[in-house]
Amino acid sequence: MVAVGGRSAAGSVAAGAGAGERTPLDQLVEALVRALKAFNAGPDAAGGGLSSPQVATLRALRNRSPRRITALAEDGRCDPSVLSRQIAALESCGLVARSRDPDDGRAFLVELTDLGRQALGRYWSARIGQLRGELDDFSDQELIRAAALLERIADAWRPKSTASPPRAAEPATDSEPID
């Protein structure tokens, strides 16, 4: 059970909820799924030919590079063979580069190239531009509060062994996406 605000998210309603009633946790999960589907299904003017998983891989490498594919796969909770194919596609476009791991000559390290950094920056700027219009009805304060709540939820759902330290509630700039 995920604790939200010091109490069980589902516990306050679930105990008295009938079979057809939705708990606060049900509502949260459904809203998050709808929001992510809408985000991912949005117009792809920002895509520049990059898929969502490729963008996620580039963002992960932007944050921590160079990395082994196994570490990237573990962090992203995906199969290393799937990620390996994705890395190969990104490498063929010049967005990432592989090199031998100096600590283990059998393994490879992957890092973001300057071209990959530029492509990610263009993608993010275009995507923020799209979202700015779509979320125009929300005030900056509402967006900041929503971001802070989503960060808390993400931290609560992240396995405790990899939980990141709490982040300051500062708004992201156009060039710095919230990770």
FIMI-468272 format. One record per atom (N, C-alpha, C): residue number from 1; residue in one letter; atom name; x, y, z. Coordinates in steps of 0.02 Angstrom, whole numbers. Layout:
# FIMI-468272
R     n   res   atom        x        y        z
R   NUM     A     CA        X        Y        Z
...
//
This chain:
# FIMI-468272
R     n   res   atom        x        y        z
R     1     M      N       42      -59        0
R     1     M     CA        0        0        0
R     1     M      C       44       62        0
R     2     V      N       30      111      -41
R     2     V     CA       68      172      -45
R     2     V      C       39      222        5
R     3     A      N       82      250       46
R     3     A     CA       59      300       93
R     3     A      C       65      368       61
R     4     V      N       11      406       64
R     4     V     CA       10      474       36
R     4     V      C       -8      521       92
R     5     G      N       34      569      105
R     5     G     CA       21      617      158
R     5     G      C       16      587      227
R     6     G      N       53      532      239
R     6     G     CA       55      501      304
R     6     G      C       -2      454      319
R     7     R      N      -46      441      269
R     7     R     CA     -100      393      280
R     7     R      C     -105      348      220
R     8     S      N     -136      292      229
R     8     S     CA     -144      245      174
R     8     S      C     -191      277      123
R     9     A      N     -169      279       60
R     9     A     CA     -208      312        9
R     9     A      C     -275      278       -1
R    10     A      N     -278      212        3
R    10     A     CA     -341      177       -9
R    10     A      C     -377      163       56
R    11     G      N     -342      161      111
R    11     G     CA     -371      141      175
R    11     G      C     -428      185      198
R    12     S      N     -427      250      185
R    12     S     CA     -478      294      211
R    12     S      C     -546      281      179
R    13     V      N     -547      256      118
R    13     V     CA     -611      243       85
R    13     V      C     -623      169       75
R    14     A      N     -569      131       66
R    14     A     CA     -576       60       47
R    14     A      C     -614       21      100
R    15     A      N     -605       37      163
R    15     A     CA     -638       -2      215
R    15     A      C     -714        1      208
R    16     G      N     -741       57      186
R    16     G     CA     -813       63      180
R    16     G      C     -836       62      108
R    17     A      N     -790       53       61
R    17     A     CA     -808       55      -10
R    17     A      C     -841      -10      -32
R    18     G      N     -893       -4      -71
R    18     G     CA     -925      -62     -101
R    18     G      C     -884      -86     -159
R    19     A      N     -904     -143     -187
R    19     A     CA     -866     -173     -242
R    19     A      C     -859     -128     -302
R    20     G      N     -909      -84     -315
R    20     G     CA     -907      -42     -374
R    20     G      C     -878       27     -361
R    21     E      N     -863       44     -299
R    21     E     CA     -837      110     -283
R    21     E      C     -761      113     -293
R    22     R      N     -739      171     -317
R    22     R     CA     -667      181     -328
R    22     R      C     -636      215     -267
R    23     T      N     -579      188     -246
R    23     T     CA     -542      218     -190
R    23     T      C     -502      277     -216
R    24     P      N     -476      319     -172
R    24     P     CA     -432      373     -195
R    24     P      C     -372      347     -234
R    25     L      N     -345      290     -214
R    25     L     CA     -288      262     -251
R    25     L      C     -310      240     -321
R    26     D      N     -370      210     -327
R    26     D     CA     -396      192     -393
R    26     D      C     -400      255     -437
R    27     Q      N     -428      308     -409
R    27     Q     CA     -436      370     -446
R    27     Q      C     -369      398     -468
R    28     L      N     -320      396     -423
R    28     L     CA     -253      421     -439
R    28     L      C     -222      382     -496
R    29     V      N     -224      316     -491
R    29     V     CA     -193      274     -543
R    29     V      C     -228      285     -610
R    30     E      N     -294      287     -609
R    30     E     CA     -331      298     -672
R    30     E      C     -314      366     -702
R    31     A      N     -309      418     -660
R    31     A     CA     -292      485     -685
R    31     A      C     -221      486     -714
R    32     L      N     -174      453     -680
R    32     L     CA     -106      451     -705
R    32     L      C     -102      414     -772
R    33     V      N     -137      358     -778
R    33     V     CA     -137      320     -840
R    33     V      C     -167      362     -897
R    34     R      N     -223      396     -883
R    34     R     CA     -254      439     -934
R    34     R      C     -207      495     -955
R    35     A      N     -175      526     -906
R    35     A     CA     -129      581     -921
R    35     A      C      -70      558     -963
R    36     L      N      -42      500     -946
R    36     L     CA       15      474     -984
R    36     L      C       -5      454    -1055
R    37     K      N      -64      423    -1061
R    37     K     CA      -88      406    -1128
R    37     K      C      -98      468    -1170
R    38     A      N     -127      520    -1141
R    38     A     CA     -138      583    -1177
R    38     A      C      -71      615    -1196
R    39     F      N      -24      614    -1150
R    39     F     CA       42      642    -1164
R    39     F      C       76      605    -1221
R    40     N      N       76      539    -1217
R    40     N     CA      110      498    -1268
R    40     N      C       74      498    -1335
R    41     A      N        8      510    -1335
R    41     A     CA      -31      509    -1397
R    41     A      C      -35      578    -1428
R    42     G      N       -6      628    -1396
R    42     G     CA       -9      696    -1421
R    42     G      C       25      703    -1488
R    43     P      N       13      759    -1521
R    43     P     CA       44      769    -1587
R    43     P      C      120      763    -1581
R    44     D      N      151      733    -1632
R    44     D     CA      222      718    -1627
R    44     D      C      265      766    -1667
R    45     A      N      246      830    -1667
R    45     A     CA      288      879    -1700
R    45     A      C      356      882    -1666
R    46     A      N      357      864    -1602
R    46     A     CA      419      867    -1564
R    46     A      C      463      806    -1576
R    47     G      N      435      753    -1600
R    47     G     CA      469      689    -1602
R    47     G      C      534      688    -1642
R    48     G      N      535      721    -1699
R    48     G     CA      595      720    -1739
R    48     G      C      616      650    -1757
R    49     G      N      568      603    -1761
R    49     G     CA      584      535    -1777
R    49     G      C      603      492    -1718
R    50     L      N      604      520    -1658
R    50     L     CA      621      483    -1598
R    50     L      C      558      454    -1566
R    51     S      N      564      391    -1545
R    51     S     CA      509      360    -1509
R    51     S      C      513      379    -1435
R    52     S      N      458      369    -1399
R    52     S     CA      459      383    -1326
R    52     S      C      513      343    -1290
R    53     P      N      522      278    -1304
R    53     P     CA      576      242    -1270
R    53     P      C      646      269    -1287
R    54     Q      N      655      291    -1349
R    54     Q     CA      719      319    -1368
R    54     Q      C      732      384    -1331
R    55     V      N      680      426    -1324
R    55     V     CA      688      488    -1287
R    55     V      C      704      472    -1214
R    56     A      N      670      423    -1185
R    56     A     CA      684      404    -1116
R    56     A      C      756      380    -1108
R    57     T      N      782      343    -1156
R    57     T     CA      851      319    -1153
R    57     T      C      900      378    -1158
R    58     L      N      886      424    -1204
R    58     L     CA      930      483    -1210
R    58     L      C      929      525    -1146
R    59     R      N      870      532    -1116
R    59     R     CA      865      570    -1053
R    59     R      C      904      535     -998
R    60     A      N      899      469     -994
R    60     A     CA      935      432     -943
R    60     A      C     1011      441     -952
R    61     L      N     1034      441    -1014
R    61     L     CA     1105      451    -1027
R    61     L      C     1126      523    -1015
R    62     R      N     1081      570    -1027
R    62     R     CA     1097      639    -1013
R    62     R      C     1110      649     -938
R    63     N      N     1071      614     -897
R    63     N     CA     1077      621     -825
R    63     N      C     1137      585     -796
R    64     R      N     1154      527     -825
R    64     R     CA     1211      487     -800
R    64     R      C     1243      451     -859
R    65     S      N     1300      475     -879
R    65     S     CA     1333      447     -937
R    65     S      C     1408      447     -925
R    66     P      N     1446      399     -947
R    66     P     CA     1426      338     -983
R    66     P      C     1398      286     -934
R    67     R      N     1360      239     -963
R    67     R     CA     1328      186     -923
R    67     R      C     1331      121     -961
R    68     R      N     1331       66     -924
R    68     R     CA     1323        0     -955
R    68     R      C     1250       -9     -974
R    69     I      N     1239      -48    -1026
R    69     I     CA     1170      -62    -1048
R    69     I      C     1131      -97     -992
R    70     T      N     1165     -142     -956
R    70     T     CA     1130     -178     -902
R    70     T      C     1106     -129     -848
R    71     A      N     1146      -79     -832
R    71     A     CA     1127      -30     -781
R    71     A      C     1069       13     -807
R    72     L      N     1072       33     -871
R    72     L     CA     1017       72     -900
R    72     L      C      952       31     -900
R    73     A      N      958      -32     -918
R    73     A     CA      898      -76     -920
R    73     A      C      869      -84     -851
R    74     E      N      912      -93     -801
R    74     E     CA      888     -101     -733
R    74     E      C      853      -37     -709
R    75     D      N      884       20     -721
R    75     D     CA      854       84     -701
R    75     D      C      787       96     -736
R    76     G      N      783       78     -800
R    76     G     CA      722       88     -838
R    76     G      C      673       31     -834
R    77     R      N      692      -21     -796
R    77     R     CA      649      -81     -788
R    77     R      C      628     -109     -856
R    78     C      N      678     -120     -898
R    78     C     CA      663     -151     -963
R    78     C      C      713     -206     -977
R    79     D      N      698     -246    -1026
R    79     D     CA      740     -303    -1044
R    79     D      C      804     -278    -1077
R    80     P      N      863     -301    -1056
R    80     P     CA      926     -278    -1086
R    80     P      C      930     -291    -1161
R    81     S      N      900     -345    -1186
R    81     S     CA      903     -358    -1258
R    81     S      C      862     -307    -1297
R    82     V      N      806     -286    -1270
R    82     V     CA      765     -235    -1302
R    82     V      C      804     -169    -1303
R    83     L      N      833     -152    -1246
R    83     L     CA      871      -90    -1241
R    83     L      C      932      -92    -1286
R    84     S      N      963     -150    -1293
R    84     S     CA     1022     -157    -1336
R    84     S      C     1004     -140    -1408
R    85     R      N      946     -164    -1432
R    85     R     CA      924     -148    -1500
R    85     R      C      910      -73    -1507
R    86     Q      N      881      -44    -1456
R    86     Q     CA      867       28    -1456
R    86     Q      C      932       68    -1459
R    87     I      N      981       47    -1419
R    87     I     CA     1047       80    -1418
R    87     I      C     1079       75    -1487
R    88     A      N     1074       17    -1519
R    88     A     CA     1102        8    -1586
R    88     A      C     1071       57    -1636
R    89     A      N     1005       67    -1631
R    89     A     CA      971      114    -1676
R    89     A      C      994      186    -1662
R    90     L      N      999      203    -1598
R    90     L     CA     1023      271    -1580
R    90     L      C     1095      281    -1601
R    91     E      N     1136      229    -1596
R    91     E     CA     1206      233    -1616
R    91     E      C     1212      243    -1691
R    92     S      N     1169      208    -1730
R    92     S     CA     1172      215    -1803
R    92     S      C     1154      286    -1825
R    93     C      N     1117      322    -1784
R    93     C     CA     1099      392    -1799
R    93     C      C     1150      441    -1770
R    94     G      N     1200      415    -1734
R    94     G     CA     1251      458    -1705
R    94     G      C     1230      492    -1641
R    95     L      N     1175      469    -1609
R    95     L     CA     1150      501    -1549
R    95     L      C     1183      475    -1485
R    96     V      N     1209      414    -1488
R    96     V     CA     1247      385    -1432
R    96     V      C     1309      352    -1461
R    97     A      N     1358      340    -1417
R    97     A     CA     1420      306    -1437
R    97     A      C     1434      252    -1386
R    98     R      N     1461      196    -1411
R    98     R     CA     1482      141    -1367
R    98     R      C     1558      139    -1364
R    99     S      N     1582      118    -1305
R    99     S     CA     1654      108    -1298
R    99     S      C     1663       51    -1248
R   100     R      N     1722       19    -1251
R   100     R     CA     1737      -36    -1204
R   100     R      C     1741       -9    -1133
R   101     D      N     1714      -47    -1087
R   101     D     CA     1719      -29    -1016
R   101     D      C     1790      -43     -994
R   102     P      N     1826        8     -970
R   102     P     CA     1896       -3     -949
R   102     P      C     1902      -51     -890
R   103     D      N     1848      -57     -850
R   103     D     CA     1850     -103     -793
R   103     D      C     1834     -175     -811
R   104     D      N     1803     -185     -870
R   104     D     CA     1784     -252     -893
R   104     D      C     1782     -250     -969
R   105     G      N     1835     -272    -1000
R   105     G     CA     1842     -270    -1073
R   105     G      C     1788     -306    -1112
R   106     R      N     1749     -349    -1078
R   106     R     CA     1695     -384    -1112
R   106     R      C     1633     -341    -1119
R   107     A      N     1627     -291    -1076
R   107     A     CA     1566     -250    -1074
R   107     A      C     1577     -184    -1111
R   108     F      N     1521     -152    -1129
R   108     F     CA     1523      -88    -1163
R   108     F      C     1490      -35    -1120
R   109     L      N     1514       26    -1128
R   109     L     CA     1483       85    -1098
R   109     L      C     1449      124    -1154
R   110     V      N     1393      154    -1138
R   110     V     CA     1355      195    -1186
R   110     V      C     1353      266    -1159
R   111     E      N     1365      314    -1204
R   111     E     CA     1359      383    -1183
R   111     E      C     1325      425    -1237
R   112     L      N     1296      479    -1214
R   112     L     CA     1262      526    -1258
R   112     L      C     1314      566    -1296
R   113     T      N     1304      573    -1361
R   113     T     CA     1348      615    -1402
R   113     T      C     1323      686    -1402
R   114     D      N     1363      732    -1429
R   114     D     CA     1340      801    -1436
R   114     D      C     1278      804    -1480
R   115     L      N     1277      764    -1533
R   115     L     CA     1219      761    -1578
R   115     L      C     1157      736    -1540
R   116     G      N     1167      687    -1497
R   116     G     CA     1112      661    -1457
R   116     G      C     1087      713    -1408
R   117     R      N     1132      750    -1378
R   117     R     CA     1114      804    -1331
R   117     R      C     1073      857    -1368
R   118     Q      N     1094      874    -1428
R   118     Q     CA     1058      924    -1468
R   118     Q      C      989      899    -1488
R   119     A      N      985      836    -1509
R   119     A     CA      920      807    -1529
R   119     A      C      872      806    -1470
R   120     L      N      898      788    -1412
R   120     L     CA      856      786    -1352
R   120     L      C      833      857    -1334
R   121     G      N      877      905    -1339
R   121     G     CA      859      975    -1325
R   121     G      C      805     1000    -1372
R   122     R      N      812      985    -1437
R   122     R     CA      761     1005    -1486
R   122     R      C      694      972    -1470
R   123     Y      N      697      906    -1456
R   123     Y     CA      636      869    -1440
R   123     Y      C      601      901    -1380
R   124     W      N      640      913    -1326
R   124     W     CA      610      938    -1265
R   124     W      C      582     1009    -1275
R   125     S      N      617     1052    -1309
R   125     S     CA      592     1120    -1322
R   125     S      C      527     1119    -1361
R   126     A      N      524     1076    -1413
R   126     A     CA      463     1071    -1453
R   126     A      C      406     1042    -1412
R   127     R      N      420      992    -1371
R   127     R     CA      368      960    -1330
R   127     R      C      341     1009    -1278
R   128     I      N      385     1047    -1246
R   128     I     CA      363     1097    -1197
R   128     I      C      320     1149    -1232
R   129     G      N      338     1169    -1293
R   129     G     CA      298     1216    -1331
R   129     G      C      228     1190    -1343
R   130     Q      N      222     1126    -1360
R   130     Q     CA      156     1095    -1370
R   130     Q      C      117     1096    -1305
R   131     L      N      149     1075    -1251
R   131     L     CA      114     1071    -1187
R   131     L      C       94     1139    -1160
R   132     R      N      134     1190    -1174
R   132     R     CA      119     1257    -1149
R   132     R      C       49     1278    -1172
R   133     G      N       33     1266    -1235
R   133     G     CA      -33     1283    -1260
R   133     G      C      -88     1238    -1232
R   134     E      N      -73     1174    -1224
R   134     E     CA     -123     1127    -1199
R   134     E      C     -139     1137    -1126
R   135     L      N      -91     1163    -1087
R   135     L     CA     -101     1173    -1015
R   135     L      C     -106     1247     -997
R   136     D      N     -126     1287    -1045
R   136     D     CA     -131     1359    -1036
R   136     D      C     -179     1380     -982
R   137     D      N     -230     1338     -968
R   137     D     CA     -280     1355     -916
R   137     D      C     -253     1346     -845
R   138     F      N     -194     1316     -837
R   138     F     CA     -165     1305     -771
R   138     F      C     -117     1362     -755
R   139     S      N     -120     1385     -693
R   139     S     CA      -73     1437     -671
R   139     S      C       -5     1404     -658
R   140     D      N       47     1446     -655
R   140     D     CA      113     1420     -638
R   140     D      C      112     1385     -570
R   141     Q      N       77     1415     -522
R   141     Q     CA       72     1385     -455
R   141     Q      C       40     1316     -458
R   142     E      N      -13     1308     -498
R   142     E     CA      -45     1242     -504
R   142     E      C        3     1191     -534
R   143     L      N       41     1212     -584
R   143     L     CA       89     1167     -616
R   143     L      C      144     1147     -567
R   144     I      N      167     1195     -527
R   144     I     CA      219     1181     -478
R   144     I      C      193     1133     -425
R   145     R      N      132     1143     -401
R   145     R     CA      103     1098     -351
R   145     R      C       93     1028     -380
R   146     A      N       69     1024     -442
R   146     A     CA       60      959     -475
R   146     A      C      127      923     -482
R   147     A      N      179      959     -502
R   147     A     CA      245      929     -510
R   147     A      C      271      903     -443
R   148     A      N      261      942     -390
R   148     A     CA      285      921     -324
R   148     A      C      248      857     -301
R   149     L      N      183      854     -312
R   149     L     CA      145      794     -294
R   149     L      C      167      734     -335
R   150     L      N      177      744     -399
R   150     L     CA      199      688     -442
R   150     L      C      269      664     -421
R   151     E      N      313      709     -401
R   151     E     CA      379      689     -377
R   151     E      C      372      646     -314
R   152     R      N      329      666     -268
R   152     R     CA      318      627     -206
R   152     R      C      291      558     -223
R   153     I      N      244      555     -270
R   153     I     CA      216      491     -290
R   153     I      C      269      447     -322
R   154     A      N      308      476     -367
R   154     A     CA      362      438     -401
R   154     A      C      412      412     -350
R   155     D      N      430      454     -301
R   155     D     CA      478      432     -250
R   155     D      C      448      377     -207
R   156     A      N      383      381     -192
R   156     A     CA      351      329     -151
R   156     A      C      347      263     -189
R   157     W      N      338      266     -254
R   157     W     CA      332      205     -294
R   157     W      C      399      176     -315
R   158     R      N      452      216     -311
R   158     R     CA      518      193     -331
R   158     R      C      543      143     -280
R   159     P      N      573       88     -302
R   159     P     CA      601       40     -254
R   159     P      C      647       77     -206
R   160     K      N      642       61     -142
R   160     K     CA      679       97      -91
R   160     K      C      754       96     -100
R   161     S      N      780       43     -130
R   161     S     CA      853       38     -139
R   161     S      C      878       88     -191
R   162     T      N      834      113     -235
R   162     T     CA      856      161     -287
R   162     T      C      822      228     -279
R   163     A      N      788      239     -222
R   163     A     CA      753      303     -213
R   163     A      C      803      360     -213
R   164     S      N      785      412     -250
R   164     S     CA      829      470     -252
R   164     S      C      813      516     -194
R   165     P      N      860      558     -176
R   165     P     CA      847      604     -120
R   165     P      C      791      652     -139
R   166     P      N      756      679      -90
R   166     P     CA      702      726     -105
R   166     P      C      729      785     -145
R   167     R      N      687      810     -190
R   167     R     CA      707      865     -233
R   167     R      C      676      930     -208
R   168     A      N      710      984     -222
R   168     A     CA      682     1049     -206
R   168     A      C      623     1062     -253
R   169     A      N      571     1094     -229
R   169     A     CA      512     1108     -270
R   169     A      C      523     1172     -309
R   170     E      N      567     1168     -359
R   170     E     CA      580     1224     -402
R   170     E      C      552     1208     -471
R   171     P      N      524     1259     -504
R   171     P     CA      497     1246     -571
R   171     P      C      554     1230     -619
R   172     A      N      540     1185     -666
R   172     A     CA      589     1169     -717
R   172     A      C      588     1222     -771
R   173     T      N      645     1232     -802
R   173     T     CA      647     1279     -858
R   173     T      C      633     1241     -921
R   174     D      N      624     1277     -976
R   174     D     CA      611     1244    -1040
R   174     D      C      667     1196    -1059
R   175     S      N      729     1212    -1039
R   175     S     CA      785     1171    -1060
R   175     S      C      800     1115    -1010
R   176     E      N      769     1116     -952
R   176     E     CA      783     1066     -901
R   176     E      C      718     1029     -883
R   177     P      N      704      973     -915
R   177     P     CA      643      936     -899
R   177     P      C      645      906     -829
R   178     I      N      587      897     -801
R   178     I     CA      582      864     -736
R   178     I      C      591      790     -748
R   179     D      N      639      759     -713
R   179     D     CA      651      687     -721
R   179     D      C      621      649     -664
//
